[in-house]
Amino acid sequence: ELKVDKARFGDHTVNNMHASLLALDGVIKLTQLTGELHGGMLEASGTLNARHNAVTLDTSGSISRLDIARALAATESKPTLTGSATVDWQLHSQGSSEHELTSALHGPIKLTTEEVVLKGVSVEQLLCQAVALSNKEQLTAAFPADTRFTTLAADVQVTAGKATFNPLHANLPQVALGGDGNYDLLQKKFEATLKARLSPELEQLDHACRVSKRLTAIDLPVDCAGSITAEPSTWCSVDAAQILQDLTVNEGLEK
């Protein structure tokens, strides 16, 4: 039985850590670990087998209501996101170094969030620019600098050094986003392909962002890619040409 006020693991500090562990013949069994991690409650268990040259790791657990901004600050990443996240995982790996263990990680993760805000980019503005183009008009309103999500959740499968998000759901008050993507654990780069369904209420943001029935009938393509160290404003783009093409195809089918 181990009780520690503060325990540091790489960039992260666990406060009020309680752990029940058994070490025997190169095998460490952690039957229970609890503590506070970046404002969230951590519960985990695992086994580390170091009997052979390659270490085997099996772990499962959860972190509830983790403060995303605090977690990013701990890794010296840009404060691009705020809000809280709840993560449940069941992961396995084998390797003789940290790099090999990361590359060989595999297993499922479930991610849910609350009150997430993406700093430095307005997804609504990106979409409204495309809508205004289809209406042959220009935006005149001032949009918020950030994006506030009503929901953001994903089922994640980790394998071969990548975390694949499928499905990925991200909703705004007037927009429903869905799709898939992946995050490279070693290179810290991501990409995602999303489809946006628009609500007529988008017109409240700008008159040029009027969503006609023909627009609500199609999915608007949103492509995102980049590095977590880059500016969020460079992450995503909306393919306006594809939207106009889809509208033309839909109208042709109707005729």
KOLKE-516434 format. One record per residue (C-alpha): chain; x, y, z negated. Coordinates in pm, whole numbers, plus 32768, in hexadecimal, padded with zeros to 4 digits. Last residue first. Example, Ala and Ser with C-alpha at 12.3 -4.5 7.8 and 13.67 -1.06 7.14 Angstrom:
BEGIN
('A' (8557 7F96 7D36))
('A' (84CE 7E3E 7CF4))
//
This chain:
BEGIN
('A' (7265 86E4 9857))
('A' (72A7 8670 96F2))
('A' (73DF 85B7 975F))
('A' (7467 86ED 980C))
('A' (7423 87BF 96D5))
('A' (74E3 86C6 9603))
('A' (760A 86BF 96F6))
('A' (761C 883C 9701))
('A' (760E 8851 9586))
('A' (7722 874C 9567))
('A' (77FE 8814 9657))
('A' (77C2 8957 9595))
('A' (7822 88A4 9454))
('A' (7958 880C 94F3))
('A' (79CC 8965 9563))
('A' (7994 89EB 9401))
('A' (7A7C 88E7 9367))
('A' (7A7B 8956 91FB))
('A' (7BCB 8975 914E))
('A' (7C59 890C 8FFE))
('A' (7DA1 891E 8F3E))
('A' (7E3B 8A6D 8FA2))
('A' (7D6A 8B40 8EB1))
('A' (7DCD 8A4D 8D9C))
('A' (7F33 8AD6 8DA5))
('A' (8035 89BF 8DB1))
('A' (80C0 88FD 8C85))
('A' (7FA3 87FE 8C94))
('A' (8017 87AD 8DF3))
('A' (7F44 87B0 8F2B))
('A' (7E11 872C 8FD8))
('A' (7CA0 877B 8FF8))
('A' (7BB3 874F 911D))
('A' (7A49 87C5 9107))
('A' (7961 8748 921B))
('A' (77FB 87D2 9212))
('A' (76F8 86BD 9210))
('A' (75CD 86F8 92F3))
('A' (7455 8727 92CE))
('A' (7473 884F 91DD))
('A' (7518 890F 92F7))
('A' (73F9 88D5 93EF))
('A' (7301 893A 92E3))
('A' (73AC 8A8B 92C9))
('A' (749E 8AF0 91B8))
('A' (74C0 8C69 91A6))
('A' (7625 8CC4 9147))
('A' (761B 8E0F 9201))
('A' (7533 8E92 90F1))
('A' (7640 8E50 8FED))
('A' (7643 8D9C 8E9C))
('A' (74C8 8D78 8E83))
('A' (74CF 8CDD 8FE0))
('A' (7570 8BAC 8F3F))
('A' (7414 8B5F 8EB3))
('A' (73C6 8AA6 8FF9))
('A' (7490 8981 8F6A))
('A' (75BE 88EF 9019))
('A' (763A 8789 9033))
('A' (77B6 8779 903E))
('A' (7884 8653 90B7))
('A' (79DA 8614 9023))
('A' (7B27 858B 9099))
('A' (7C34 859B 8F8F))
('A' (7DAD 85B4 8F7F))
('A' (7EA0 85C0 8E5E))
('A' (800D 85F8 8E0D))
('A' (80C4 85B2 8CC9))
('A' (81E2 8503 8D7F))
('A' (81EE 83E8 8C83))
('A' (807F 83BB 8C28))
('A' (8002 83F9 8D8B))
('A' (7E96 8466 8D68))
('A' (7D80 83E0 8E43))
('A' (7C37 844A 8EDE))
('A' (7ACA 83F6 8F0A))
('A' (7981 8499 8F60))
('A' (7867 8562 8ECA))
('A' (7814 86D1 8E9D))
('A' (76BB 875A 8E48))
('A' (769E 88D6 8E6A))
('A' (75B6 89E0 8DDB))
('A' (760C 89CE 8C65))
('A' (7756 891A 8CAB))
('A' (778B 87A0 8CB4))
('A' (78C4 86CD 8CC9))
('A' (78A4 8555 8CFC))
('A' (79C6 846F 8D57))
('A' (7973 8308 8DB4))
('A' (7A7C 828F 8DE0))
('A' (7BA6 8345 8D4B))
('A' (7CE4 8283 8D9A))
('A' (7E06 82A7 8CA4))
('A' (7F4A 8258 8D58))
('A' (808F 81B1 8CF1))
('A' (803A 8064 8D93))
('A' (7EEA 8046 8CDF))
('A' (7E0A 8118 8C00))
('A' (7C93 810A 8C40))
('A' (7BCC 823B 8BD8))
('A' (7A55 826A 8BB1))
('A' (7A14 83DE 8BB8))
('A' (7960 84FC 8B0F))
('A' (792F 8674 8B2C))
('A' (77E3 8710 8ACD))
('A' (7762 8876 8AB0))
('A' (78A7 88F2 8B47))
('A' (7912 8A5D 8B24))
('A' (79EF 8ADA 8C3F))
('A' (7ACC 8C0B 8C08))
('A' (7B01 8D65 8CA2))
('A' (798D 8DAD 8CA6))
('A' (790B 8E23 8DF9))
('A' (78E9 8F8E 8E68))
('A' (77D4 8FB7 8F68))
('A' (7802 9021 90D4))
('A' (781E 8ED8 918E))
('A' (781B 8EEB 9309))
('A' (7712 8E80 9404))
('A' (76F0 8D90 9529))
('A' (7608 8CB0 9458))
('A' (76F7 8B8B 9490))
('A' (7814 8C72 942A))
('A' (7754 8CD9 92F3))
('A' (7730 8B6A 9297))
('A' (78A6 8B31 92BF))
('A' (78FA 8C5F 91E6))
('A' (77F1 8BEA 90F1))
('A' (78A6 8A9F 90C3))
('A' (79F4 8B3D 906F))
('A' (7944 8C41 8F94))
('A' (788D 8B33 8ECF))
('A' (79D7 8A7B 8E99))
('A' (7A61 8BB3 8DF3))
('A' (7BD4 8B91 8DA4))
('A' (7CC2 8C13 8C99))
('A' (7C5C 8B43 8B6F))
('A' (7B8F 8A04 8B7F))
('A' (7A9A 8A03 8A5C))
('A' (7A23 88C2 89B9))
('A' (7903 88DF 88C2))
('A' (7900 876C 886A))
('A' (79B6 8647 8905))
('A' (799B 84D6 8956))
('A' (7AB1 83EC 89C6))
('A' (7AAD 8271 89D2))
('A' (7BF9 81BE 8A04))
('A' (7C2D 8065 8A9C))
('A' (7D6D 7F98 8AB9))
('A' (7ECA 7FA0 8B48))
('A' (8019 8033 8AE7))
('A' (8139 7FAA 8BB7))
('A' (81C3 80F9 8C29))
('A' (81B2 818B 8ACA))
('A' (8260 805D 8A30))
('A' (8369 8067 8B40))
('A' (83B3 81D7 8B05))
('A' (83BC 81A9 898A))
('A' (84B8 8090 89B7))
('A' (84C8 7F12 89AF))
('A' (836B 7ED2 8A34))
('A' (8211 7E40 89F7))
('A' (80BF 7EE7 89E2))
('A' (7F59 7EC6 8966))
('A' (7E47 7FC6 892A))
('A' (7CEA 7FCF 8894))
('A' (7C74 8134 8879))
('A' (7B63 821B 87F5))
('A' (7B8D 8394 881E))
('A' (7AB8 84B0 8797))
('A' (7B10 860B 8814))
('A' (7AE2 876B 8791))
('A' (7AE2 88BF 8835))
('A' (7BEF 8991 88DB))
('A' (7CAC 8959 8A1E))
('A' (7DC1 8A0E 8ADD))
('A' (7E9C 8A5F 89B1))
('A' (7FDE 8A16 8A76))
('A' (8098 88E2 89FF))
('A' (8191 88F0 88E0))
('A' (8133 878A 887E))
('A' (80B0 8800 872C))
('A' (7FFD 8923 87D3))
('A' (7F3A 8831 88AD))
('A' (7EC3 876D 877D))
('A' (7E62 88AF 86CA))
('A' (7D97 8924 87F7))
('A' (7CE6 87D3 8815))
('A' (7C72 87C8 86A9))
('A' (7C27 8656 8673))
('A' (7ABA 8612 8628))
('A' (7AE0 849C 85E9))
('A' (7C1E 83D9 862D))
('A' (7BEF 8267 8668))
('A' (7C9B 8118 864D))
('A' (7D42 7FF8 86FB))
('A' (7EAA 7F8A 871C))
('A' (7F77 7E6C 87AB))
('A' (80EB 7EA1 87EA))
('A' (81EC 7DA3 885F))
('A' (835C 7E00 884F))
('A' (8441 7D6A 8958))
('A' (858B 7CE5 88D5))
('A' (84D5 7BEC 87F5))
('A' (8455 7BEC 868F))
('A' (83DC 7D53 86A8))
('A' (8266 7D11 8690))
('A' (81A2 7E4B 8639))
('A' (803B 7E0B 85CF))
('A' (7F24 7F07 85B5))
('A' (7E18 7FBC 84F4))
('A' (7D81 8115 850F))
('A' (7CA1 821A 846F))
('A' (7CEF 838C 84A3))
('A' (7C09 84A6 8438))
('A' (7C32 85E4 8501))
('A' (7CC1 8734 8498))
('A' (7E02 8704 855C))
('A' (7E2C 85A4 84D0))
('A' (7D9D 8558 8376))
('A' (7DDA 8401 82E4))
('A' (7D88 8290 82F1))
('A' (7E54 815B 8345))
('A' (7DD7 7FF8 8310))
('A' (7E54 7E98 834F))
('A' (7FA6 7F0A 83CB))
('A' (8061 7DC9 840F))
('A' (81D7 7DED 8443))
('A' (8285 7CBD 84D9))
('A' (83FF 7CA0 84CB))
('A' (8401 7B7A 83DA))
('A' (82FA 7C0D 82F0))
('A' (8274 7D6D 82C3))
('A' (8116 7D9C 8233))
('A' (8059 7EE3 8240))
('A' (7F40 7FA1 8199))
('A' (7F55 8112 81EA))
('A' (7ED0 8253 8155))
('A' (7F35 839C 81F4))
('A' (7ECD 84E0 814F))
('A' (7F45 85AA 827C))
('A' (7FB3 8514 83C9))
('A' (80A9 85F2 8485))
('A' (80D9 85E2 85FD))
('A' (8200 863B 86DD))
('A' (82B1 84EC 86AA))
('A' (81F9 843B 8590))
('A' (8216 8508 8450))
('A' (8182 8491 8307))
('A' (80F9 8586 8206))
('A' (8062 854B 80AE))
('A' (80C4 83DC 80B4))
('A' (8017 82AD 801C))
('A' (8092 814E 806D))
('A' (8000 8000 8000))
//
